[in-house]
Amino acid sequence: MDQDAREKMFTLFFTSKGSQGTELGLFIANHVIDQHGGYIKVESTLGEGTCFDISLPRVKPEESVAPFGKPIDI
């Protein structure tokens, strides 16, 4: 993946595949992961491939109460 693609890959409607796909995948994935307190780390070498490392916490850090108001044991 070239530098231009890496800078734009999480923006809405960005694609490097031409007319294939919906151009929503990485944008939505990044948004969902961010909303859950996680992150995506990207490593890419042009002409060789790209690796995505996704990390999600077991419990969103700022939340200490489960749905329906029940406390969570952390």
C-alpha angles and dihedrals in degrees: 000000000000124000094258092055092046091054093050104033096104096046122107114271095003115145137168092189100076113228097349121105133011097276090230104096104092093034092055094040091052092047094050093046091048092049089055094051096257137118143219119225116197127201117180137171116194110247094007107066148267131264123201118200111196122193127187126178119234089235125021103252099234094046120084099160125073124221113291091032098280114145119244121225106226 
